Structures are given as C-alpha cells and as structure tokens.
Amino acid sequence: MIHVPRWKAKLTAFGNEKFCMECCDKLTALHAWPFSKINVEQWLSNFDPADRPFAVHMVSQFIYLNDQLVDAQFISSFQSLSNMHHIDWEPFELAKRSWNSFLNTCLIVPVQGEMPNPADSGYTFARKARQILRIPEYQLVDLDEAIASVAAGKKLPIIFVDDFVGSGEQFTETLKRRSRRTDIAGNSLSSLLVKYPDQPIYYCNVTMTESGKNRIAEEFPSVILSSGNILGEEYSWVSDQGEMWPDALRSDGIAMIEKYSKNLGYTDDNGSESDWRGFHCLGLGFAFEHSTPDATLPIFFTEKHGWKPLVVRR
C-alpha cells in the first residue's frame, strides 16, 4: 500500500510564501505540477493579506497526482491482487499459473454514476486496463455483462476500476443497480451475491478515503479492495480530528475556509455538492491531473463570482 507523504508544518514555518513558491516552481520544472493545470499565484491572489499565510499553508499541503503517478498507482493497485492468488510458500510456477489464469478470465467493469455516461471516470480506467495492463478488449464489459456472468454461475473474477473513492456510495449503488436487460431483468450484483456468496468481486482504484473503505467493507464485506492510496480523516481540512493544520491554528484555518466558501455561495448543506466542506463533508485538498473529485474543498476549484481556482475542474 502506498501512502501519500505529508509534511507537517512547524509553526515557525507556517505561511512561508517564499519557500512555498520555490517548492512549487521546482514541482512545475519537474512536470510534477503541469503549468497549465495548476496555478498557485492566481489562487493566492483571491485572499486578503491577513488570510494569505493560511492559503499558502494549504498550497504546501495540497496533494496533486499527475498522469504518470496515477498510472503507476493504478498498476500497483491492480498487481496487488496477485498476492491474493497463491498460498504461502506455494511453488512459483503454481502461483504464476494461478495469476495468469486470473488475468485471462477476469472481467473489467467501470464503476458508473447514477446516470451512466462515457464521461464517468470508470470508463477511463477500463481503457487504462487495456492500454497499460494489456487486458484484452473482450474482457472489458459493462455492468449488465457482469451481472449476466454471475447469474449464469460462471464465477469469473469481476474487477471494478475507478480513480477515486470518496464516500463509497457510487460503488455500493453500482452493486445494487438492477439490470433492465431482458434476460437478466431485476438482477443486481448485490442480489446475486446472496445466491453466489463465493463470487469473486474486486475494486481497484487509485485513491480511496478511509470512510469510503469502511462503508464498502460494511455493506459488502466479501468485496476485496485494493487502492494505491488511502486518505484517512487526518487529511481533512475541516475536521477537528484533521492534521492538515497545526493544532494551535486549526480553528482559525477552518473558519477561514468557511468564510471564503460561504462568500462564494457555498452553504452548510449536509454534504451535498453545494456544501462548503466538499461532498459528504470530506474536506480534502486533492486532485488528479485528469479531474478533481467532489470531495475536494470547493475553494480549490470553483470559478464562481470570479474566483481564481488552484486546479481546473474537469
């Protein structure tokens, strides 16, 4: 498991803008932060002078995964499944045959939104499974095909793929979604797991929150989860248990986020997409090069009322 490294700022270094900008310049020079996708100076210009050190600190802690890191962690997440397909001290050739059999029979399924469309990130990662993991295209299937496979008792490994797991709701709802296809109408993977409890189902993703992981494990304990990164509550900018702020400045930092967010029209809205704390109040400072999750704080990506975003939302 790869955990995102995080620098804990000392109070003496808090809001050191010169040091922060030097680090950002180096990240840009190394193409870790693409110049066209993330703009620190324009985002800092949104803040009043008294609040700017808090904003600088938020930039210094922002987690950004470029496309190369995303691919590497997706590969790591997928290959971690190989550890689950051999017995300890099993002869190498036996373990190799087991893994190859798994690769040759698995079905890759994109996680879908409530209203499935080609823009869902799950489809992007199904393509990555073909392009960088060399899974044959005929093994890339939609949810209906996965349901049909289980209903027929084939017991083929089903691997869901996606980039980000926030609350876990999208995945659990995907498993509960009933098919409208004539031959399997009314069936869902959730309902079929009652009949076929040993059906292997996996969920590979690049990044997952601890709360999303716990929710999926509670609702579907038989599903095997594999992720490149796990983000616990300590990564929340708005939680009293969060560790993104120095302890002495946590309440002031949270108040600053709330003030600017509410000025932009975000509210206390029970974790909806209009909530100033982000979707499900997860309060993250996190983005991929290809997209920014709903769980990220809106002040990082919104363009409301002329606000200049740190990262452009895709």
C-alpha positions as CSV (number, residue, x, y, z in Angstrom):
1,M,0.0,0.0,0.0
2,I,1.3,3.4,-1.0
3,H,0.5,6.3,1.4
4,V,0.8,9.9,0.2
5,P,3.6,11.6,2.1
6,R,2.7,14.7,4.0
7,W,4.9,17.4,5.5
8,K,3.7,18.5,9.0
9,A,4.4,22.2,9.1
10,K,6.0,23.7,12.2
11,L,4.5,27.0,13.5
12,T,7.8,28.8,12.7
13,A,7.4,27.8,9.0
14,F,3.7,28.4,8.8
15,G,2.7,30.5,5.7
16,N,6.3,30.9,4.4
17,E,5.3,32.1,0.9
18,K,8.8,32.4,-0.5
19,F,9.7,28.8,0.5
20,C,6.3,27.5,-0.8
21,M,6.7,29.2,-4.2
22,E,10.2,27.9,-4.6
23,C,8.9,24.4,-4.0
24,C,6.0,24.9,-6.4
25,D,8.4,26.2,-9.1
26,K,10.5,23.1,-8.7
27,L,7.4,20.9,-9.0
28,T,6.5,22.7,-12.2
29,A,10.0,22.4,-13.5
30,L,9.9,18.7,-12.9
31,H,6.5,18.5,-14.6
32,A,5.0,17.0,-11.4
33,W,2.6,20.0,-11.4
34,P,1.8,20.9,-15.0
35,F,1.9,24.6,-15.5
36,S,-1.4,24.6,-17.5
37,K,-3.3,22.6,-14.9
38,I,-2.4,24.2,-11.5
39,N,-1.8,27.9,-10.8
40,V,-0.7,28.8,-7.3
41,E,-0.1,32.6,-7.8
42,Q,-3.6,33.2,-9.2
43,W,-5.2,31.2,-6.4
44,L,-3.3,33.1,-3.6
45,S,-4.5,36.4,-5.1
46,N,-8.0,35.6,-4.0
47,F,-7.1,36.0,-0.3
48,D,-6.8,39.1,1.9
49,P,-3.3,39.7,3.2
50,A,-4.2,38.5,6.7
51,D,-5.5,35.2,5.4
52,R,-2.8,34.7,2.8
53,P,-0.5,32.7,5.1
54,F,-3.3,30.2,5.7
55,A,-3.8,29.9,2.0
56,V,0.0,29.4,1.5
57,H,-0.1,26.6,4.0
58,M,-3.0,24.9,2.2
59,V,-1.0,25.0,-1.0
60,S,2.0,23.5,0.7
61,Q,-0.1,20.5,1.8
62,F,-2.1,20.1,-1.4
63,I,-2.0,16.6,-2.9
64,Y,-1.8,16.5,-6.7
65,L,-1.2,13.3,-8.7
66,N,-0.2,13.8,-12.3
67,D,-1.0,11.3,-15.0
68,Q,2.2,9.4,-14.6
69,L,1.6,8.9,-10.9
70,V,-2.0,7.9,-11.5
71,D,-0.9,5.2,-14.0
72,A,1.8,3.9,-11.6
73,Q,-0.6,3.7,-8.7
74,F,-3.3,2.1,-10.7
75,I,-0.9,-0.6,-11.9
76,S,0.2,-1.1,-8.2
77,S,-3.4,-1.4,-7.1
78,F,-4.1,-4.0,-9.8
79,Q,-0.9,-6.0,-9.3
80,S,-1.6,-6.2,-5.5
81,L,-4.3,-8.6,-6.4
82,S,-1.7,-11.2,-7.3
83,N,-0.9,-11.6,-3.6
84,M,-4.4,-13.0,-3.1
85,H,-4.0,-15.7,-5.7
86,H,-1.4,-18.0,-4.1
87,I,-0.9,-19.9,-1.0
88,D,2.1,-19.1,1.2
89,W,5.2,-21.0,0.2
90,E,3.4,-22.2,-2.9
91,P,5.8,-23.2,-5.7
92,F,6.5,-20.2,-8.0
93,E,5.2,-22.0,-11.2
94,L,2.0,-22.9,-9.5
95,A,1.5,-19.3,-8.3
96,K,2.4,-18.0,-11.8
97,R,-0.2,-20.2,-13.4
98,S,-2.9,-19.1,-11.0
99,W,-2.2,-15.4,-11.6
100,N,-2.2,-15.9,-15.4
101,S,-5.5,-17.8,-15.2
102,F,-6.9,-14.9,-13.2
103,L,-5.7,-12.4,-15.8
104,N,-7.1,-14.4,-18.7
105,T,-10.6,-14.8,-17.2
106,C,-11.2,-11.6,-15.2
107,L,-13.9,-9.1,-16.3
108,I,-13.0,-5.4,-16.1
109,V,-16.0,-3.3,-15.2
110,P,-16.2,0.5,-14.9
111,V,-17.9,2.0,-11.9
112,Q,-20.8,4.0,-13.2
113,G,-22.7,7.1,-12.0
114,E,-26.4,7.1,-11.3
115,M,-26.9,8.1,-14.9
116,P,-24.1,6.2,-16.7
117,N,-22.3,8.2,-19.4
118,P,-19.0,7.9,-21.3
119,A,-17.6,10.7,-19.1
120,D,-17.6,8.6,-16.0
121,S,-14.1,8.1,-14.8
122,G,-14.6,4.3,-14.5
123,Y,-14.6,4.1,-18.3
124,T,-11.3,5.9,-18.4
125,F,-9.8,3.3,-16.1
126,A,-11.3,0.4,-18.1
127,R,-9.4,1.8,-21.1
128,K,-6.2,2.0,-18.9
129,A,-6.7,-1.7,-18.1
130,R,-6.5,-2.4,-21.8
131,Q,-3.7,0.1,-22.6
132,I,-1.3,-0.3,-19.7
133,L,-2.3,-3.6,-18.2
134,R,-2.8,-5.3,-21.5
135,I,-6.1,-6.8,-20.6
136,P,-7.8,-7.9,-23.9
137,E,-10.7,-5.7,-25.0
138,Y,-13.2,-8.5,-24.9
139,Q,-12.7,-8.7,-21.2
140,L,-13.8,-5.1,-20.7
141,V,-17.5,-5.3,-20.1
142,D,-20.4,-3.2,-18.8
143,L,-22.4,-3.8,-15.6
144,D,-25.0,-5.9,-17.4
145,E,-22.4,-8.3,-18.7
146,A,-21.0,-8.7,-15.3
147,I,-24.5,-9.4,-13.8
148,A,-25.2,-11.9,-16.6
149,S,-21.9,-13.7,-15.9
150,V,-22.7,-14.1,-12.2
151,A,-26.4,-15.1,-13.0
152,A,-25.0,-17.9,-15.2
153,G,-22.9,-19.2,-12.4
154,K,-19.6,-18.7,-14.3
155,K,-17.7,-17.4,-11.2
156,L,-15.3,-15.3,-13.3
157,P,-13.4,-12.7,-11.3
158,I,-15.1,-9.3,-11.6
159,I,-12.8,-6.3,-11.2
160,F,-14.4,-2.8,-10.9
161,V,-12.0,0.0,-11.7
162,D,-12.1,3.7,-11.0
163,D,-9.8,6.6,-9.9
164,F,-11.3,7.9,-6.7
165,V,-13.5,6.5,-3.9
166,G,-14.9,9.2,-1.6
167,S,-17.9,8.2,0.4
168,G,-18.1,4.8,-1.3
169,E,-21.7,5.5,-2.3
170,Q,-21.2,5.4,-6.1
171,F,-19.7,1.9,-5.8
172,T,-22.3,0.5,-3.4
173,E,-25.1,1.9,-5.6
174,T,-23.4,0.3,-8.7
175,L,-23.6,-3.1,-7.0
176,K,-27.2,-2.6,-6.1
177,R,-28.3,-1.3,-9.5
178,R,-30.8,-3.7,-11.1
179,S,-30.5,-4.6,-14.7
180,R,-33.1,-3.7,-17.3
181,R,-31.8,-6.2,-19.9
182,T,-34.5,-8.7,-20.8
183,D,-32.6,-11.9,-19.9
184,I,-31.4,-10.7,-16.5
185,A,-34.1,-8.0,-15.7
186,G,-34.3,-7.2,-12.0
187,N,-31.0,-8.8,-11.1
188,S,-28.2,-6.9,-9.4
189,L,-24.8,-8.0,-8.2
190,S,-26.0,-7.3,-4.7
191,S,-29.0,-9.6,-5.0
192,L,-26.9,-12.3,-6.8
193,L,-24.3,-12.4,-4.1
194,V,-26.9,-13.9,-1.8
195,K,-27.2,-16.9,-4.2
196,Y,-23.5,-16.9,-5.1
197,P,-21.6,-15.7,-1.9
198,D,-18.3,-17.0,-3.2
199,Q,-18.4,-14.9,-6.4
200,P,-15.1,-13.0,-6.5
201,I,-15.5,-9.3,-6.8
202,Y,-12.7,-6.8,-6.6
203,Y,-12.4,-3.0,-6.6
204,C,-9.2,-1.5,-7.8
205,N,-8.7,2.3,-7.6
206,V,-6.0,4.9,-7.4
207,T,-7.1,6.7,-4.2
208,M,-9.7,5.8,-1.5
209,T,-10.8,7.6,1.7
210,E,-10.9,5.6,4.9
211,S,-14.6,6.4,5.3
212,G,-15.3,5.1,1.8
213,K,-13.3,1.9,2.5
214,N,-15.2,1.3,5.8
215,R,-18.6,1.9,4.1
216,I,-17.9,-0.6,1.4
217,A,-16.5,-3.1,3.8
218,E,-19.6,-2.8,6.0
219,E,-22.1,-3.2,3.2
220,F,-20.2,-5.7,1.1
221,P,-17.6,-7.5,3.2
222,S,-16.8,-10.1,0.6
223,V,-15.6,-7.4,-1.9
224,I,-11.8,-7.2,-2.0
225,L,-10.5,-3.6,-2.0
226,S,-7.2,-2.6,-3.5
227,S,-6.0,1.0,-3.7
228,G,-2.9,3.0,-4.5
229,N,-3.6,5.5,-1.6
230,I,-5.7,5.6,1.5
231,L,-6.7,9.0,2.8
232,G,-7.8,8.9,6.4
233,E,-9.7,11.6,8.4
234,E,-6.4,13.3,9.2
235,Y,-6.3,14.5,5.6
236,S,-9.5,16.6,6.1
237,W,-9.0,20.4,6.2
238,V,-12.3,20.8,8.1
239,S,-12.4,18.1,10.7
240,D,-11.5,18.6,14.3
241,Q,-9.5,15.4,14.0
242,G,-7.7,16.6,10.9
243,E,-3.9,17.0,10.9
244,M,-3.6,19.4,8.0
245,W,-3.4,22.4,10.3
246,P,-1.0,23.0,13.2
247,D,-3.1,22.3,16.3
248,A,-2.9,25.9,17.5
249,L,-4.3,27.2,14.2
250,R,-6.8,24.6,13.3
251,S,-9.9,26.5,14.3
252,D,-8.7,29.7,12.6
253,G,-7.9,27.8,9.5
254,I,-11.3,26.1,9.3
255,A,-13.0,29.4,10.0
256,M,-11.1,31.0,7.1
257,I,-12.2,28.2,4.7
258,E,-15.8,28.6,5.8
259,K,-15.7,32.4,5.4
260,Y,-14.4,32.4,1.8
261,S,-16.6,29.5,0.8
262,K,-19.8,31.0,2.1
263,N,-18.9,34.3,0.4
264,L,-18.9,32.3,-2.8
265,G,-22.3,30.9,-2.2
266,Y,-21.5,27.5,-0.6
267,T,-23.5,26.6,2.5
268,D,-24.0,24.1,5.3
269,D,-25.9,21.7,3.1
270,N,-25.4,18.3,4.7
271,G,-22.6,17.2,2.5
272,S,-24.2,17.9,-0.9
273,E,-22.2,19.3,-3.8
274,S,-23.2,22.8,-2.5
275,D,-21.6,22.2,0.9
276,W,-18.5,24.4,1.7
277,R,-16.8,21.3,3.2
278,G,-17.0,19.3,-0.1
279,F,-19.1,16.3,-1.0
280,H,-20.0,14.3,2.2
281,C,-18.1,16.9,4.2
282,L,-14.8,15.1,3.4
283,G,-12.9,18.4,3.1
284,L,-10.0,17.2,1.1
285,G,-7.2,19.1,-0.7
286,F,-6.7,16.7,-3.5
287,A,-6.7,16.5,-7.3
288,F,-5.7,14.3,-10.2
289,E,-4.3,15.8,-13.4
290,H,-7.4,14.5,-15.3
291,S,-10.0,15.5,-12.7
292,T,-10.8,16.9,-9.3
293,P,-13.1,14.9,-7.0
294,D,-16.3,16.2,-5.5
295,A,-14.8,15.5,-2.0
296,T,-12.2,18.3,-2.6
297,L,-12.9,21.6,-1.0
298,P,-14.8,23.9,-3.5
299,I,-12.4,26.8,-2.8
300,F,-9.7,24.8,-4.6
301,F,-11.6,24.5,-7.9
302,T,-14.6,26.8,-8.0
303,E,-14.8,29.6,-10.5
304,K,-17.9,31.2,-9.0
305,H,-18.0,35.0,-8.9
306,G,-14.6,35.4,-10.5
307,W,-12.8,33.2,-8.0
308,K,-9.5,32.0,-9.5
309,P,-9.1,28.2,-9.0
310,L,-5.9,26.5,-7.9
311,V,-6.9,23.5,-10.1
312,V,-9.2,23.5,-13.1
313,R,-12.2,21.1,-12.6
314,R,-12.7,18.7,-15.4
